[in-house]
Amino acid sequence: MTEDRDPFLQSLFDDSRLEPVSEEFTSAVVSRTYSLRNKLITVAVGLIVILLVYTWFYGAPGQGLALAMAKFLSTSLIDLGNSWAALILAPINSIAGLLAITFKLLRSFSKKILGL
């Protein structure tokens, strides 16, 4: 066998012979970890409480606005009564349908113009 030894491998074996870390160091690391964890939990709970309070106070006006927008966008463009044509054309016979079709047409034209 050869007597040539890899210095890196030798240093790894030398490092393994070092004294283990003291008990005081380990307990300090563990206590600091628990402290950071407790701070993180406290911040997370605080943010959740703030979010719930915000939702409680400002949720109702937002919901009212969403309902008003939904009612406005579902307004029929042409009154067709209760016929089968009204049921078939319901998705496109509204302000929302008109906006969607307009958006699709504008997007397709812009893709053709820009060559995307």
Secondary structure, DSSP 8 states (H G I E B T S, - for coil): ------HHHHHHHHHHTS----HHHHHHHHHHHHHHHHHHHHHHHHHHHHHHHHHHHHHHHHHHHHHHHHHHHT-BSS--TTSHHHHHHTTTSBHHHHHHHHHHHHHHHHHHHHT-
